[in-house]
């Protein structure tokens, strides 16, 4: 029984660290970021990144990819169009569908943001040098299992 209490405490410690990571990510996402001559929020740079990687993508495809409502994505797209970082072009094959493309200014931001993101990823990757590939695989397996439980928590909470 003591072993079970110790294991449960380790689990609680792991969840507390996950919560701290979520708090830091939320704080980071809420801060404006400077990408050269432009300042934007994480949601904006994320959308620019997606359109840069997938020219011609539609708003509904982005909503599905991000697991957000089409309305939320459309609002952000309008904001980026107003800043002239993105454009919507009517699909020649389907006149009810608009495809999204970056403008020249949008591509400039995309390149600066991508370079910045790669620096962040490399820093994080170097910080994990002491962990093996097997450790990474265990982390992924644990996180997938936690995500299954979190999805159940979300489903239950939506019923309330």
BAMI-669260 format. One record per residue (C-alpha): x, z, y; residue number from 1. Coordinates in nm, 3 decimals, always signed. Example, Ala and Ser with C-alpha at 12.3 -4.5 7.8 and 13.67 -1.06 7.14 Angstrom:
BEGIN
{{+1.230 +0.780 -0.450} 1}
{{+1.367 +0.714 -0.106} 2}
END
This chain:
BEGIN
{{+0.000 +0.000 +0.000} 1}
{{+0.288 +0.077 +0.241} 2}
{{+0.429 -0.270 +0.177} 3}
{{+0.094 -0.420 +0.277} 4}
{{+0.095 -0.216 +0.603} 5}
{{+0.447 -0.336 +0.682} 6}
{{+0.350 -0.697 +0.608} 7}
{{+0.040 -0.660 +0.826} 8}
{{+0.255 -0.520 +1.109} 9}
{{+0.489 -0.819 +1.077} 10}
{{+0.183 -1.044 +1.100} 11}
{{+0.066 -0.858 +1.414} 12}
{{+0.414 -0.892 +1.566} 13}
{{+0.406 -1.268 +1.491} 14}
{{+0.062 -1.305 +1.655} 15}
{{+0.180 -1.107 +1.959} 16}
{{+0.474 -1.347 +1.996} 17}
{{+0.235 -1.641 +1.960} 18}
{{+0.012 -1.490 +2.230} 19}
{{+0.315 -1.457 +2.460} 20}
{{+0.400 -1.821 +2.393} 21}
{{+0.043 -1.922 +2.479} 22}
{{+0.059 -1.717 +2.799} 23}
{{+0.383 -1.887 +2.903} 24}
{{+0.244 -2.233 +2.823} 25}
{{-0.071 -2.157 +3.026} 26}
{{+0.142 -2.036 +3.318} 27}
{{+0.364 -2.346 +3.295} 28}
{{+0.064 -2.579 +3.283} 29}
{{-0.089 -2.414 +3.592} 30}
{{+0.223 -2.469 +3.803} 31}
{{+0.281 -2.788 +4.002} 32}
{{+0.589 -2.980 +3.886} 33}
{{+0.815 -3.194 +4.100} 34}
{{+0.904 -3.532 +3.951} 35}
{{+1.127 -3.681 +4.215} 36}
{{+0.914 -3.771 +4.514} 37}
{{+0.586 -3.669 +4.347} 38}
{{+0.437 -3.332 +4.260} 39}
{{+0.172 -3.300 +3.992} 40}
{{+0.022 -3.070 +3.736} 41}
{{+0.086 -3.084 +3.363} 42}
{{-0.254 -3.241 +3.286} 43}
{{-0.173 -3.529 +3.523} 44}
{{+0.173 -3.590 +3.381} 45}
{{+0.031 -3.566 +3.027} 46}
{{-0.220 -3.841 +3.107} 47}
{{+0.048 -4.058 +3.266} 48}
{{+0.260 -4.005 +2.955} 49}
{{-0.023 -4.110 +2.722} 50}
{{-0.106 -4.424 +2.921} 51}
{{+0.265 -4.510 +2.948} 52}
{{+0.302 -4.485 +2.570} 53}
{{-0.030 -4.667 +2.509} 54}
{{-0.092 -4.931 +2.778} 55}
{{-0.451 -5.051 +2.759} 56}
{{-0.586 -4.728 +2.613} 57}
{{-0.942 -4.638 +2.712} 58}
{{-1.074 -4.315 +2.863} 59}
{{-1.272 -4.239 +2.547} 60}
{{-0.962 -4.286 +2.332} 61}
{{-0.772 -4.044 +2.556} 62}
{{-1.056 -3.790 +2.533} 63}
{{-1.048 -3.814 +2.154} 64}
{{-0.670 -3.784 +2.146} 65}
{{-0.668 -3.478 +2.373} 66}
{{-0.983 -3.328 +2.218} 67}
{{-1.141 -3.308 +2.564} 68}
{{-1.471 -3.428 +2.698} 69}
{{-1.488 -3.786 +2.830} 70}
{{-1.610 -3.639 +3.160} 71}
{{-1.298 -3.422 +3.199} 72}
{{-1.072 -3.719 +3.126} 73}
{{-1.265 -3.945 +3.362} 74}
{{-1.223 -3.695 +3.646} 75}
{{-0.848 -3.688 +3.593} 76}
{{-0.831 -4.067 +3.566} 77}
{{-1.018 -4.099 +3.897} 78}
{{-0.768 -3.860 +4.057} 79}
{{-0.470 -4.064 +3.928} 80}
{{-0.632 -4.391 +4.036} 81}
{{-0.685 -4.246 +4.384} 82}
{{-0.314 -4.160 +4.397} 83}
{{-0.249 -4.521 +4.286} 84}
{{-0.054 -4.414 +3.978} 85}
{{-0.298 -4.571 +3.733} 86}
{{-0.538 -4.863 +3.727} 87}
{{-0.846 -4.952 +3.524} 88}
{{-0.888 -5.312 +3.419} 89}
{{-1.203 -5.452 +3.261} 90}
{{-1.146 -5.549 +2.898} 91}
{{-1.182 -5.928 +2.870} 92}
{{-1.325 -5.895 +2.519} 93}
{{-1.569 -5.613 +2.598} 94}
{{-1.706 -5.606 +2.953} 95}
{{-1.836 -5.248 +2.905} 96}
{{-1.488 -5.110 +2.845} 97}
{{-1.206 -5.043 +3.089} 98}
{{-0.845 -5.024 +2.984} 99}
{{-0.589 -4.807 +3.159} 100}
{{-0.246 -4.912 +3.280} 101}
{{+0.021 -4.751 +3.494} 102}
{{+0.096 -4.898 +3.834} 103}
{{+0.457 -4.945 +3.946} 104}
{{+0.440 -4.599 +4.106} 105}
{{+0.295 -4.460 +3.781} 106}
{{+0.579 -4.610 +3.578} 107}
{{+0.831 -4.448 +3.813} 108}
{{+0.668 -4.108 +3.753} 109}
{{+0.648 -4.177 +3.380} 110}
{{+1.023 -4.241 +3.360} 111}
{{+1.116 -3.932 +3.563} 112}
{{+0.873 -3.714 +3.365} 113}
{{+0.995 -3.852 +3.032} 114}
{{+1.358 -3.776 +3.123} 115}
{{+1.260 -3.424 +3.231} 116}
{{+1.059 -3.367 +2.913} 117}
{{+1.345 -3.486 +2.694} 118}
{{+1.578 -3.237 +2.869} 119}
{{+1.330 -2.956 +2.797} 120}
{{+1.295 -3.062 +2.433} 121}
{{+1.672 -3.081 +2.390} 122}
{{+1.717 -2.734 +2.543} 123}
{{+1.454 -2.590 +2.307} 124}
{{+1.606 -2.774 +2.012} 125}
{{+1.956 -2.637 +2.091} 126}
{{+1.808 -2.288 +2.129} 127}
{{+1.687 -2.311 +1.767} 128}
{{+2.028 -2.407 +1.625} 129}
{{+2.039 -2.094 +1.410} 130}
{{+1.734 -2.199 +1.210} 131}
{{+1.749 -2.431 +0.910} 132}
{{+1.529 -2.730 +0.833} 133}
{{+1.363 -2.508 +0.572} 134}
{{+1.287 -2.250 +0.844} 135}
{{+1.125 -2.526 +1.053} 136}
{{+0.915 -2.631 +0.754} 137}
{{+0.801 -2.272 +0.697} 138}
{{+0.710 -2.237 +1.064} 139}
{{+0.505 -2.558 +1.049} 140}
{{+0.326 -2.442 +0.734} 141}
{{+0.245 -2.103 +0.888} 142}
{{+0.125 -2.260 +1.214} 143}
{{-0.101 -2.502 +1.025} 144}
{{-0.259 -2.211 +0.837} 145}
{{-0.304 -2.015 +1.160} 146}
{{-0.462 -2.320 +1.322} 147}
{{-0.714 -2.340 +1.037} 148}
{{-0.813 -1.980 +1.107} 149}
{{-0.818 -2.036 +1.484} 150}
{{-1.050 -2.335 +1.432} 151}
{{-1.287 -2.108 +1.236} 152}
{{-1.272 -1.853 +1.518} 153}
{{-1.363 -2.125 +1.770} 154}
{{-1.650 -2.252 +1.552} 155}
{{-1.789 -1.898 +1.514} 156}
{{-1.759 -1.830 +1.886} 157}
{{-1.946 -2.151 +1.970} 158}
{{-2.240 -2.028 +1.763} 159}
{{-2.270 -1.713 +1.973} 160}
END
